Amino acid sequence: MAADAKVLIFAKAPVPGQVKTRLAKVYTTEAAAMLHAALTERALETALSSGLDVVLFAAPDASHPWFATCAEDFGVTIDQQLRDADLGERMLDALDRTLRGTSLTIIIGADCPALTAKHLHLVLATFQVEQCDIVLIPAEDGGYVLIAARRTHPEMFKDIAWGTDTVLAQQRAALRAAGLTWTELETLWDVDRPEDLPRLRALKPPLDFTLPSSEQW
């Protein structure tokens, strides 16, 4: 295991109308924001249970009081995502900054409760066995829920249409063009759409959030 590896959790402040917008058919904007906060807290618990150093990378403004609450409740460092930039630019900035002091950096989002500490340890083990630059965990919706890197390239996130079902395919193309090698682990599910909610209801241990009844899906 890379003793100096870090896990970066990318999360937005739980502002109604700005998070989990694709769940508007099921939730009010206030409830969607509460769900986002609960998912972020689950991601923090997962990352911390791995035994690795954890940093919560905040957007759009790390001064939002909810981030201070997370820092106090979970004992993690809060950092600011790059402002006025797309997701790829923000991830590249976070990777580059973190890799100056670590040999390996893992970025996860806040919306994949299927991700466990075992997955994080498997990422570390994969780097030990394979001479790759990047490890990805794909998502069922065509994106990915984790990217880990031990080196970067300025164009590794070039020409990716974030938030679409082509993200993973475009990420592969960008890595190939940048001359980076990668390995992909098993595909997981995340929580973006109403059809993702049945599995979220069945999650063990359950999320600290009251989900709507099945009649509302």
SULGI-V922949 format. One record per residue. N is the residue number from 1. RES is the residue in three letters. PSI is psi in radians with two decimals (none if undefined). Layout:
N:RES:PSI ; N:RES:PSI
//
This chain:
1:MET:2.41 ; 2:ALA:1.86 ; 3:ALA:-0.48 ; 4:ASP:0.20 ; 5:ALA:2.60 ; 6:LYS:2.58 ; 7:VAL:2.16 ; 8:LEU:2.15 ; 9:ILE:2.05 ; 10:PHE:2.12 ; 11:ALA:2.50 ; 12:LYS:2.75 ; 13:ALA:2.49 ; 14:PRO:1.21 ; 15:VAL:2.13 ; 16:PRO:2.32 ; 17:GLY:-0.13 ; 18:GLN:-0.08 ; 19:VAL:2.59 ; 20:LYS:0.77 ; 21:THR:-0.42 ; 22:ARG:-0.09 ; 23:LEU:0.29 ; 24:ALA:-0.42 ; 25:LYS:-0.34 ; 26:VAL:-0.69 ; 27:TYR:2.76 ; 28:THR:2.87 ; 29:THR:-0.57 ; 30:GLU:-0.74 ; 31:ALA:-0.66 ; 32:ALA:-0.67 ; 33:ALA:-0.67 ; 34:MET:-0.68 ; 35:LEU:-0.77 ; 36:HIS:-0.75 ; 37:ALA:-0.73 ; 38:ALA:-0.69 ; 39:LEU:-0.69 ; 40:THR:-0.72 ; 41:GLU:-0.65 ; 42:ARG:-0.71 ; 43:ALA:-0.68 ; 44:LEU:-0.78 ; 45:GLU:-0.76 ; 46:THR:-0.86 ; 47:ALA:-0.75 ; 48:LEU:-0.58 ; 49:SER:-0.25 ; 50:SER:-0.29 ; 51:GLY:0.02 ; 52:LEU:2.81 ; 53:ASP:2.43 ; 54:VAL:2.36 ; 55:VAL:2.29 ; 56:LEU:1.93 ; 57:PHE:2.03 ; 58:ALA:2.56 ; 59:ALA:2.70 ; 60:PRO:-0.20 ; 61:ASP:2.05 ; 62:ALA:-0.17 ; 63:SER:-0.06 ; 64:HIS:2.33 ; 65:PRO:-0.44 ; 66:TRP:-0.60 ; 67:PHE:-0.65 ; 68:ALA:-0.65 ; 69:THR:-0.74 ; 70:CYS:-0.75 ; 71:ALA:-0.72 ; 72:GLU:-0.77 ; 73:ASP:-0.60 ; 74:PHE:-0.17 ; 75:GLY:0.61 ; 76:VAL:2.81 ; 77:THR:2.48 ; 78:ILE:2.32 ; 79:ASP:2.83 ; 80:GLN:2.22 ; 81:GLN:2.65 ; 82:LEU:2.29 ; 83:ARG:2.72 ; 84:ASP:0.83 ; 85:ALA:2.73 ; 86:ASP:3.07 ; 87:LEU:-0.72 ; 88:GLY:-0.77 ; 89:GLU:-0.67 ; 90:ARG:-0.72 ; 91:MET:-0.73 ; 92:LEU:-0.74 ; 93:ASP:-0.77 ; 94:ALA:-0.74 ; 95:LEU:-0.84 ; 96:ASP:-0.76 ; 97:ARG:-0.73 ; 98:THR:-0.65 ; 99:LEU:-0.18 ; 100:ARG:-0.44 ; 101:GLY:0.05 ; 102:THR:2.82 ; 103:SER:-0.25 ; 104:LEU:2.34 ; 105:THR:2.36 ; 106:ILE:2.25 ; 107:ILE:2.25 ; 108:ILE:2.72 ; 109:GLY:-3.06 ; 110:ALA:0.23 ; 111:ASP:0.51 ; 112:CYS:1.40 ; 113:PRO:-0.20 ; 114:ALA:-0.29 ; 115:LEU:2.33 ; 116:THR:3.01 ; 117:ALA:-0.53 ; 118:LYS:-0.65 ; 119:HIS:-0.71 ; 120:LEU:-0.71 ; 121:HIS:-0.61 ; 122:LEU:-0.63 ; 123:VAL:-0.81 ; 124:LEU:-0.74 ; 125:ALA:-0.62 ; 126:THR:-0.73 ; 127:PHE:-0.54 ; 128:GLN:-0.56 ; 129:VAL:-0.69 ; 130:GLU:2.49 ; 131:GLN:0.95 ; 132:CYS:2.81 ; 133:ASP:-0.53 ; 134:ILE:2.54 ; 135:VAL:2.33 ; 136:LEU:2.53 ; 137:ILE:1.91 ; 138:PRO:2.78 ; 139:ALA:2.67 ; 140:GLU:-0.43 ; 141:ASP:0.15 ; 142:GLY:0.02 ; 143:GLY:-2.59 ; 144:TYR:2.70 ; 145:VAL:-0.17 ; 146:LEU:2.42 ; 147:ILE:2.26 ; 148:ALA:2.52 ; 149:ALA:2.53 ; 150:ARG:-0.13 ; 151:ARG:2.79 ; 152:THR:3.05 ; 153:HIS:2.46 ; 154:PRO:-0.41 ; 155:GLU:0.37 ; 156:MET:-0.26 ; 157:PHE:0.45 ; 158:LYS:2.45 ; 159:ASP:0.78 ; 160:ILE:2.21 ; 161:ALA:1.54 ; 162:TRP:2.48 ; 163:GLY:0.16 ; 164:THR:3.01 ; 165:ASP:0.17 ; 166:THR:0.11 ; 167:VAL:-0.84 ; 168:LEU:-0.77 ; 169:ALA:-0.73 ; 170:GLN:-0.58 ; 171:GLN:-0.74 ; 172:ARG:-0.78 ; 173:ALA:-0.70 ; 174:ALA:-0.72 ; 175:LEU:-0.74 ; 176:ARG:-0.81 ; 177:ALA:-0.55 ; 178:ALA:-0.08 ; 179:GLY:0.37 ; 180:LEU:2.51 ; 181:THR:2.63 ; 182:TRP:2.81 ; 183:THR:2.49 ; 184:GLU:2.37 ; 185:LEU:-3.01 ; 186:GLU:2.54 ; 187:THR:2.42 ; 188:LEU:2.99 ; 189:TRP:2.63 ; 190:ASP:-3.07 ; 191:VAL:1.75 ; 192:ASP:-0.50 ; 193:ARG:2.77 ; 194:PRO:-0.60 ; 195:GLU:-0.18 ; 196:ASP:-0.22 ; 197:LEU:-0.60 ; 198:PRO:-0.75 ; 199:ARG:-0.57 ; 200:LEU:-0.66 ; 201:ARG:-0.57 ; 202:ALA:0.01 ; 203:LEU:2.39 ; 204:LYS:2.22 ; 205:PRO:2.74 ; 206:PRO:2.67 ; 207:LEU:2.53 ; 208:ASP:1.20 ; 209:PHE:2.44 ; 210:THR:1.96 ; 211:LEU:2.70 ; 212:PRO:2.78 ; 213:SER:2.83 ; 214:SER:-0.46 ; 215:GLU:-0.33 ; 216:GLN:-0.10 ; 217:TRP:none
//
